[in-house]
Amino acid sequence: MRNMIPVLRRRIAIVPLLMLLSVCLLFGAGVHAGERPVRVGLTPVILEDQVRFLEQWRRYLEQELGREVQFLRRNSYGEIIELALRGQVDFAWVCGFPYVRHQDTLDLLAAPVFNGAPRYQSYLIVPATDEDTRGLMDLEGGIFAFSDPNSNSGWLYPEALLRRNGTRSDQHFDRTFYTWGHRRVIEAVAHGLAEGGAVDGYVWETLARVEPELTDRTRIVNRSDAFGFPPVVATPAADAEMRRAVLEVLLTMQHSERGRELLGTLNLDGFSEVEPDLYESIRQLSREVVQ
């Protein structure tokens, strides 16, 4: 019995060590247990085939913030906006159109920088085989693809153009449909499912880098004036400390090698603080179209 006592003591001493090791493995170095996760809502602003990237970005954010990060992805802008308005996510990467509609609830945190500025354009695209179309009005009586009813580039802007020309999409086109993603607009036009489409120019340009065989099957007919880039917003669920921490991580991504790698995958230069006035042109379009 006496010979067993040292063995029992060693076994008892090992138990706390194993428990500590399990906690470290579970939460990872620098991630604090006990704090609720930082919840980030993502819409189709993110390219749909970048699941691996999102996992890498999540790990990067966890390391920098020192707490767990969860990405909540949905298929439409409306679903993410609903989560944001209910405070079921702390931050969301949304389009400028729903931001200006809910600016009283959603606080502007930062905007991505693309090609040197926090701006992007809406592209009107047609099949590459269409050499005649010169503008939106030339597509009268055709089939047209929108990305999302809450998208500035993929619905609001072309709808406003039609209104300025005395018509509207349900009168101008024979049929319209929503693809629920900018990439899918490009695919619909490339494969002849639509005779034209409205798409986020950032998404088209990014796909042109990684999948030129897809974008080469489309032709850009028109580029809009520059709009404020789809922003990252904070919801009522995010306290001041969490907002400061997330903002700092976004603003400093471009200053680290790993951060630059992730930004390069997204085809972005970085993130910057911006003022609500950046989205004034989208706000004006909203006034023209949304009654």
N, C-alpha and C positions, 0 to 999 in steps of 0.2 A: 504493500500500500504506500509506504514511504517513497518507494522508487517511482511511483506513478505521479506524485505531487509535482515534481519539476516539469513533467510532461504536460500535466493539466494546466500549470501556470503558463507554459509556453503557448498552449493552444488558446487560452483565454486572452493572452497578450496579443495574439495574431488577429483576433476578431476585430478589435477597433481599427487595426491597420488595414484590414480588408475593406471595412466599411468606408474608411477615408479614401482608399483607392477607388472604390466604386463611385463615390461622390465626384471625385476628380474626373473620372472617365465619363460620367453622366453629363456634367455641366461644362467640361472643357476648361482649359486654362483661361483664367480671366473672366469667365462667365459666372456671375453671382447667382447662387441659389437663393430662392425665396422671393426674388423680384419677378413680377409678372412679365411676360414677353412683350416686346415692342411689336405691335401688329401693323403690317404695311399692306394696304390694298393696292392691287395692280390690275390695270385694265388692258385692253388691246394696244395701248401705247407701246407696250413691250412687244417685241417680235415674238410670235407664237411658238417658234421652234427653239427657244433658248432656255429650255428647262435646266440643262446642265449649268449654263451661265448663272441662272437665278440661284442655284444651290451654292455656287462659288461666291456670289455676291452676298448671300445670306451669311455665310461663314465669315466673310470679311467684316460685315457690319457687326456681327456678334463679337468678333475679336476687338474691334475698335470701341464698341459701346460697353463691353464687359457684361452683357446680358443677352438673354435669348431673343432671337428675332424670328418672327413668323411672317411669311408672305401668304396673303389670301388672294387668290386669283379667281376672277370671274370672267364670263364670256362677253359681258356688255358693260358699257360705262354706267348704265342705270343701276345695275346691281351693286357696283362698287360705291356709287354715290349714296345709295340707300344705306349701305353699311356705314359710310362715313357720317351721314347725317344722324344716324342712331348712336354714334360713338362706339361702334363695334370694331372699328379699326382706329389706330392712333394717327396714322398718316396714310395718304393715298396719292398715287401718281395719276392725275386725271387730265382731261382735256380742258382747254381754256373756256369752252362754252358752258359746261356745268359749273365751273368755278365762278364765272361772273353771275350765274343765276343763283348761286348759293353763297355769295361772298359774305353774307351776314353771319354764316355759320362756319364756313371753311376759311382758315387763315393761311395766307400765302407764306410758304416757307422758303422755297428756292425754285429756280428753273434751270433745266439743263442748258448747256452752251453747245451749240451745234454750228460748225463752220465759223467759229469766232464770235458768235452772238447768241443770246437766248431767244432766237426766233426761228421760224420755219414757214413753209408755204403749203398751200393746197395745190395739188396737181390735178388737172383734167387729163385723163389718159384715154386712148382708143387703141384698138389692135394695130400692130405695126403694119399690117396689110392695108389699113385705111390711110390712103395718101391724100384724101380730099378734105376731111373735116378740119376746120380752122378754129372752131369755137363751140361753146355749149349750144348756141342756137342752131347750129348745123345738125344737131342730133335729134331734131324734132321727129316724133313718131317712132323713135327707136326704143331699145331696152337699155336701161341705165342702172348701174350698181352704186349704191351708197354704202358706206361702212357702218354707220350707227346713227340713230336719230339724235344722240347727244354729242356727236362729233362736229367740231367746227369745220375742219378741212373736209370731212367725209359726208357732210350734209348741209350744215348751216350756210357756209360760204356759197356753194353752187345754188342753193335754194334762194339766197338773197339776190344772186345774179339774175336768176329767172324772174324774180319779183320786179327787179329794176327794169326788166324788158317787157313788163306787162303780162307775165304769165306765171305759172307755177309748175312744179314737177308733175303733179297729177293731171295737168292739162297738156304739158309740153311733150311728155314721153308717152309711148303706148303702154309701157310697163316699167315699174321700178321695183327694186328689192334691196334689202339690207343683207350684207354678208357677215356682219358682226366681227369685223376685223379688217384692217387695211391690207394686209397681205392677201386676204381672200378677194378683195376688190381687184387687185392686180391679177390674181389667178383667173377670176371670172372674165376679165377683159382679154387676158392672154389666150384663154381657151375658147373664146368666142361665145361665152354665155351672156355677155353684155356687149353692146356696141360702144359703150363709154362708161367711165367711172370716175368718182372723185376720191382722191387718196391723199394721205399725209405724205408730203414730199420727203420728209426725213426717212420714213419707212421705205419709200421707193428708192431713194439714194443709197440707203444702207443695204437693201437687197441687191442693188446693182453692183455692189462690191462683192457680195458673197454668193449671189445666184444670178449672174448676168444672163444666163440662159432663160430665166423667167422674165426679167424686165426687158430684155431685148425683143420680146414678143409684143411689147406695148410701145406706144409713141406718146410723148408728152405734147399735148396740144396747147395748154395754157398753164402758166404759173401765176398764182395770186401774189398780191403784195405780201410782205412779211407780217406774220402775226406773232404774238407772244407764245413761246414754246409751251406745250402742255406742262403745267407746274406740279411740284410736290406740295401738297397742302397738309396742314395739321387740323385734326378734328378736335371737338370739345373734350375728347377722352385723354388727350395728351397734355400733361402738365408742363409748366414752364421749364423745369429742369430737363425733362425728356426732349422738349423741343430744342433747347440749346445744344444738347448732346448730339442729336441727329443732324442738326444744321451744321455743326462743326465737322462731323464726319464727312458729310456731303461736300462741304467747301474745301476740305483738305485732301480729297481723293486724288486729285491731280498732282499732289506733291509727293506721293509715294510710288515706288515702282509697281507694287501690286495694284494700287488704285488706278494707275495709268493703264495697266493691262486690262482691267475690267472696263474702264471707260472706252478703251480702244475697241473692245468687243461690241460695245453699244454704239460705236461710231460717234462718240461725244467727246468734247474737249474737257468738260468738267461741269460743275454746278455753280451758280452764282445767286446772290441775293438780288431780288428785283422788286420793283414797286407795282402796286395794283394797276397803275396807269398803263403798264405794258400791254394790258388786255383791253384797253379802251376800244380798239377797232372791232374786237369780237363782241364787246358789249353793244356797240352800235348796230352790228349785224343782228344781234338778238332782238333789239328794239324793232328792227324792220320786219322781222319774220315771225317772232313769237308774240302773239297778242295777249 
